[in-house]
């Protein structure tokens, strides 16, 4: 019953910034581990950033210091602020909610960073 809708993707120049949003319905993002993943063509989907129910965050080494995951419980939305973007950040970015019954995924939003 969980629905996740990502938005905010687009085309940016290298070094630029972009903010992604993941709006959730059916479940509260505040009580689950929420993650941002990305997948480029021909590549495996991998975790970019995650945030736990208590607010702890974790990041892939490739984005540490550049990306920030956050959560607005009132809006039931998770965000990914991406700064200092690099061409290798180009991918479809997915939001996921983690719980015992399995992961729930959004449809993804395309992020393209021009070289």
Secondary structure, DSSP 8 states (H G I E B T S, - for coil): --EEEEE--EEEETT--EEEEEEEESS-GGGSEEEEEEE-TTS--EEEEEE-TTS-EEE-TTTTTTEEEEEETTTTEEEEEE-S--GGG-EEEEEEEEETTEEEE---EEEEEE-
